[in-house]
Amino acid sequence: MPDIDIAWNEGAMAEWTAAFARVPRSTLPQCFGYAQAMGKTHGYVPRLGMIGYAGRAIGMVQVLERRSLKVFAQRQLHRGPLWFDGEPEPDVLEAVLRRLRRECPDNPLNRFSFLPELAAAPESEAMLLRCGFRRTGPGYRTVWLDLGKSDEDLRAGLARDWRQRLKGAEKAGLTLDLDPEAKNLPWLAKQEHDQAQAKRYREMSGRLAVRLRNALHKADGVLLAAALDGTAPVAAALLLGHGTTATYQIGWSNEAGKKTGAMRLVLWRALGHLRERGFRWLDLGGVNPDTAPGVTEFKLGTGGEATESVGLFR
């Protein structure tokens, strides 16, 4: 088995930030701003690990920990580890997973929630089982959009209906408001809460969303885009940046916005703005054709790459 090293909480934060920017497609739960927000909201403390092999760093991982009564520990590692130059060879990957299993046990005194950023495949699940993990739930589905493409190529990749509704929204006389500090986030969080109650899905709490905004905006990692019909907002979205990637976190549209296809205009204009700010990829967030077919169709219609991770483990 290859000799793997994970250096925990070593080096300056500037070094960690620079390393995170090397990850081609980073994930929101692995960025330090997410750890800060989770700490203030739920009491988690981050452990930052640099993964080394053959004398060089090959990846990084962030584990969130919360302890109670000095003996009970809860840990979560969601959507990681992340790699600098692509996923390593299977034997190296297995050695990393075995090391993580030792570092993050699961027993009556230690609970571990592990959502690895590994593509769904029988080989991946078999490897995790060999390393001592137990599958407890489905993986994470999302759609990745390449912001390195030109507007022409991105528009050509849109589904036909998506493109037609975008044209309709562009002709509807809507104006776009781009809020790079997400000052109006409390308003959007309220719309999201009401929408989640009506559609019966679990939303990100307003407190966590605001704390994420606070943690990320200083690094130019926040954008709230809204479409206005006159002065009335009809659609809005919150996007959060981390490294070279942004995540579509909250989307809302009222009935007037749905009729004009306003959310398509919001997302389309946001793509150009994110590209100008140097973001290379957009993670469109969770999709589920069974429980949220409309949202899934909207995100798949962008022409991005649909992916599914191997599962939730403990």
C-alpha positions in Angstrom: 0.0 0.0 0.0 1.5 3.4 -0.9 2.8 5.6 1.9 0.4 8.4 2.4 0.8 11.4 4.7 -1.9 13.8 5.8 -0.5 16.9 7.5 -3.2 18.4 9.7 -3.5 22.1 10.5 0.1 23.0 9.3 1.2 26.1 7.5 -0.4 29.5 7.2 -3.9 30.2 6.0 -2.5 32.0 3.0 -0.8 28.7 1.9 -4.1 26.8 2.3 -6.0 29.4 0.3 -3.4 29.3 -2.5 -3.5 25.5 -2.5 -7.4 25.6 -2.7 -7.1 27.8 -5.8 -5.2 25.0 -7.5 -8.2 22.6 -7.4 -9.8 22.6 -10.8 -13.4 22.0 -9.6 -13.6 22.8 -5.9 -16.7 22.3 -3.7 -18.4 24.6 -1.3 -18.3 22.3 1.8 -14.5 22.0 1.4 -13.8 25.8 1.4 -12.7 27.5 4.6 -15.5 30.0 4.5 -17.9 27.2 4.8 -16.1 25.9 7.9 -16.3 29.4 9.4 -20.0 29.6 8.8 -20.6 26.1 10.1 -18.6 27.0 13.2 -20.6 30.0 14.0 -23.9 28.3 13.2 -23.4 24.8 14.5 -20.2 24.8 16.6 -18.0 22.9 14.2 -14.2 23.3 14.2 -12.2 22.5 11.0 -9.3 20.2 10.6 -7.4 21.1 7.4 -5.4 18.3 5.9 -2.8 18.5 3.1 -2.5 15.1 1.4 1.1 14.1 0.5 2.5 11.2 -1.6 5.9 10.6 -3.0 7.3 13.9 -1.6 4.6 16.2 -3.0 1.1 17.5 -2.1 -1.5 15.8 -4.3 -4.7 17.0 -2.6 -6.4 18.5 0.4 -9.3 17.7 2.7 -11.4 19.6 5.3 -13.0 17.7 8.1 -15.5 19.5 10.4 -15.6 18.3 14.1 -17.9 19.0 17.0 -17.3 17.6 20.5 -19.6 17.3 23.5 -19.1 16.1 27.0 -15.4 15.8 26.1 -15.9 12.2 25.0 -18.4 12.3 22.1 -17.3 13.5 18.7 -19.2 14.2 15.5 -17.2 14.6 12.3 -18.3 15.4 8.7 -16.3 15.3 5.5 -18.6 16.3 2.7 -17.6 16.6 -1.0 -13.9 15.9 -0.5 -11.1 15.1 -0.7 -10.1 17.4 -3.5 -7.2 16.8 -5.9 -4.8 19.2 -7.6 -4.0 17.1 -10.7 -7.0 14.8 -11.0 -8.0 11.8 -9.0 -4.9 9.7 -8.1 -4.3 6.1 -9.2 -6.6 3.5 -7.4 -3.9 2.2 -5.0 -3.1 5.8 -3.9 -6.7 6.7 -3.6 -7.4 3.6 -1.5 -4.4 4.4 0.8 -5.9 7.9 1.3 -9.3 6.4 2.2 -7.7 4.0 4.6 -5.9 6.8 6.3 -9.1 8.8 6.6 -10.9 5.8 8.1 -8.2 5.7 10.9 -8.5 9.4 11.4 -12.3 9.4 11.4 -13.6 6.3 13.1 -17.3 5.5 13.4 -18.4 4.0 16.7 -20.7 4.9 19.6 -18.4 7.7 20.7 -17.4 8.9 17.3 -20.0 9.6 14.5 -18.7 10.3 11.0 -20.7 11.5 8.0 -18.7 11.0 4.7 -19.9 12.2 1.3 -16.8 11.5 -0.8 -16.3 13.5 -4.0 -16.0 10.3 -6.0 -18.0 9.4 -9.1 -20.7 6.8 -8.6 -19.2 3.4 -9.8 -19.2 -0.1 -8.5 -15.4 0.0 -8.1 -15.6 3.2 -6.0 -18.2 1.7 -3.6 -16.2 -1.6 -3.3 -13.1 0.4 -2.4 -14.9 2.3 0.3 -16.3 -0.9 1.7 -12.9 -2.5 1.8 -11.6 0.5 3.7 -14.2 0.0 6.4 -16.9 2.5 5.4 -20.6 1.7 5.4 -23.0 3.2 2.9 -26.0 4.9 4.5 -27.5 7.0 1.7 -27.5 8.2 -1.9 -24.8 10.3 -3.5 -24.9 13.9 -4.5 -26.1 14.9 -8.0 -25.2 18.1 -9.6 -24.4 19.8 -13.0 -21.1 21.3 -13.8 -21.0 24.2 -16.2 -17.7 25.2 -17.9 -17.3 29.0 -17.6 -14.2 28.9 -19.8 -16.4 28.6 -22.9 -17.4 31.6 -24.9 -21.0 33.0 -24.8 -21.6 31.6 -28.2 -20.5 28.1 -27.2 -22.5 28.3 -23.9 -25.6 29.4 -25.7 -25.2 26.7 -28.4 -25.1 24.1 -25.6 -28.4 25.2 -24.1 -31.4 22.9 -24.5 -33.7 24.2 -27.2 -36.5 25.2 -24.8 -34.0 26.8 -22.4 -32.6 28.9 -25.2 -36.0 29.9 -26.5 -37.2 30.9 -23.0 -34.0 32.9 -22.5 -34.7 34.8 -25.7 -38.2 35.5 -24.4 -36.8 36.8 -21.1 -34.4 39.0 -22.9 -37.3 40.6 -24.8 -39.5 41.0 -21.7 -38.2 44.4 -20.7 -36.7 43.1 -17.4 -33.7 44.8 -15.8 -30.9 43.0 -13.9 -29.6 44.0 -10.6 -26.2 42.6 -9.7 -25.4 42.8 -6.0 -21.7 41.7 -5.5 -22.0 41.9 -1.7 -25.4 40.2 -1.5 -26.7 43.0 0.7 -30.3 41.9 0.0 -29.7 38.3 1.1 -32.0 38.5 4.1 -34.9 39.3 1.7 -33.9 36.4 -0.6 -33.5 34.0 2.4 -37.1 34.9 3.4 -38.4 34.1 -0.2 -36.4 30.9 -0.1 -37.9 29.9 3.2 -41.5 30.5 2.0 -40.8 28.7 -1.2 -39.4 25.7 0.7 -42.4 25.6 3.0 -44.8 25.6 0.0 -42.9 22.9 -2.0 -41.8 20.9 1.1 -38.1 20.7 0.6 -35.3 21.4 3.0 -33.6 24.8 2.5 -30.4 26.2 3.7 -31.1 28.2 6.9 -31.1 31.9 6.6 -28.5 32.2 9.4 -26.1 29.8 7.6 -26.6 31.6 4.3 -25.9 35.0 5.8 -22.8 33.7 7.6 -21.5 32.1 4.4 -22.0 35.5 2.7 -20.1 37.2 5.5 -17.2 34.7 5.2 -16.9 34.7 1.4 -17.6 38.3 0.2 -14.2 39.7 1.2 -12.6 37.2 -1.2 -15.0 38.4 -4.0 -16.9 35.2 -3.6 -20.5 36.4 -3.5 -23.1 37.5 -6.1 -26.8 38.1 -5.7 -28.4 38.6 -9.1 -32.1 39.6 -9.4 -34.4 40.3 -12.4 -36.8 43.3 -11.9 -40.1 44.0 -13.6 -40.0 47.8 -13.0 -39.0 47.9 -9.4 -40.5 44.6 -8.4 -38.1 41.5 -8.2 -39.5 38.5 -10.1 -36.5 36.2 -9.8 -33.2 36.1 -7.9 -30.3 33.8 -7.3 -27.4 33.6 -4.8 -24.1 32.3 -6.1 -21.1 31.7 -3.8 -17.5 31.6 -5.0 -14.7 29.4 -3.6 -11.3 29.1 -5.3 -11.9 29.0 -9.1 -15.4 27.6 -8.7 -18.8 29.2 -7.9 -21.9 27.4 -6.5 -25.5 28.2 -7.4 -26.9 28.2 -3.8 -30.4 29.7 -3.8 -32.8 30.3 -6.6 -36.2 31.9 -6.4 -38.9 33.0 -8.9 -42.5 34.2 -8.4 -45.3 33.5 -10.8 -44.6 36.6 -12.9 -40.9 35.5 -13.2 -41.9 32.0 -14.2 -44.1 33.3 -17.0 -41.3 35.4 -18.5 -38.5 32.9 -17.9 -36.7 35.4 -15.7 -34.6 32.9 -13.8 -32.9 31.9 -17.1 -32.0 35.6 -17.7 -30.7 35.8 -14.1 -28.4 32.8 -14.5 -27.3 33.7 -18.0 -26.2 37.2 -16.9 -24.6 35.8 -13.8 -22.4 33.5 -15.8 -20.8 36.4 -17.7 -20.2 38.3 -14.4 -18.6 35.2 -12.7 -16.4 34.7 -15.7 -15.2 38.3 -15.5 -14.3 37.8 -11.9 -12.1 34.8 -12.8 -14.3 31.8 -11.9 -13.7 28.8 -14.2 -16.6 26.5 -13.2 -20.1 26.7 -11.9 -21.5 24.0 -9.7 -25.3 24.2 -10.2 -26.1 22.5 -6.9 -28.2 19.4 -6.1 -30.5 17.9 -8.7 -33.1 15.2 -8.1 -35.5 14.2 -11.0 -37.8 12.4 -8.5 -38.4 15.1 -5.9 -37.6 18.2 -8.0 -38.2 17.5 -11.7 -38.6 21.2 -12.6 -35.4 22.3 -11.0 -33.6 19.3 -12.5 -34.8 20.1 -16.0 -33.8 23.8 -15.5 -30.2 22.9 -14.5 -29.7 20.1 -17.0 -31.0 22.5 -19.7 -27.9 24.6 -19.3 -26.0 21.9 -21.2 -23.6 21.2 -18.3 -22.1 17.9 -17.3 -24.4 15.9 -15.0 -22.5 14.0 -12.3 -23.4 11.8 -9.3 -21.2 10.8 -6.4 -20.8 7.4 -5.0 -23.0 7.8 -1.9 -23.1 8.9 1.7 -21.1 6.7 4.1 -20.2 6.5 7.8 
